[in-house]
Amino acid sequence: MALTRGERAPFVTDAIPPALRRRGISSRQVLIACVVGALVLALFASRDTPGWAERLGDSNLDHWLRGIAGAWDAAMEQLGLVHPHEALRAAMHRLLDVTWSAD
């Protein structure tokens, strides 16, 4: 069965096949995926949030954000969710030490 002109995807030169282009996701699904990704990142990167908040500035909002970042990091530490971040950071330090000592 042939597709009508309205059912066919427009001619494009990128790598997305027309069948996948027709079954794309909605903007709401993209927003949900971004929010979920941000939450996962916030869970496992909590060790970096206080350092990020320190570089903001000196307004009342900045101080408020520093307090939130510190509380978030403390909560993630209490739950034990900082261990993957610390293990990755320690592995990177060991790797950098090996590369510098090899020179």
N, C-alpha and C positions, 0 to 999 in steps of 0.2 A: 504494500500500500504506500503510495507516494504522499509525501507531506505537502500541504498547501503552502503558498507563499507566506502566509501569516504564521505558520507553525515552524518554518525553517528559521534557524538562527542566522543573523547577518554574517556576511563573509568577513572574517577577521584573519589576521596573520599571526596570532599568538598560539600558544601550545594547548589551549583549552579546547577539547573536542566539542562539537556542536551539541551532542547529547547531554554532556555535563552542563553546558551553558544554559540549556533549557530548564534543567532541574536545579538551578541556583537557589541559594538560601535568601531569606528575606533580611531586610535591614535590622529587624528586631532580633533575629538570630545572631547577626554579627555583633550587635550591641551586647547581647547576653554572653557571647563568647569572649568579648573584650573584658567585661566585668568579671567573669570567672577567672580569666587569665590574670587580671590585676589582683584579685583576692589570693590566688595561689602564689603569685609573686610576693605579695605582702606577707604571706605566711612564712615563706622560706627565706626571705631577704630582710627579715626584721633587724638583723645586726647592722645593716647599712642605713636604716632610717634615722637613727639619732645623728650620725655623721652628716647625712644630707640636710637634716633640719638645722644643724649648727651653721651651715653656710647660707641660710636664707637671708637674714637681715636682723633688724632690731626693733621692729614694730610690735604692737600688741598681738597681732595675728601670728607673727613669727614665734613669739614666746609661747603662745597657745599651741601652735603646731609642734614645738619642741617638747612640750609636756605630753602631748598625745603620742608622739614618736617614742619617747622614753617609756611611757606606760605600755605601749604596744610591744616594745622589745622585752620589757620585763614579763609581760603576760606570755609571750612566745617562749621565753626562757623557762618559765614555770611549767609550761606544757611540754617542754623538751623538743620543741620544733627548731631550735637553733643549731642542733647537732649536725645536720647535713651541711649547713652553711659553714660552720667551723671546720668540718672535715674537708670540705672542698678548698677552703682558704689555706688550711695547713698543707694539703697536697700541692697546691700551687706554690706555696713558699718553698717546700722541699724541691719541687721541680726547678724553680728559679735558682735555688742554691746549687743544685747539680749543674745547671747550665753555666753559671758563673764560675764554679770551681773547675769546670772542664777547660776553660780558656787559659 
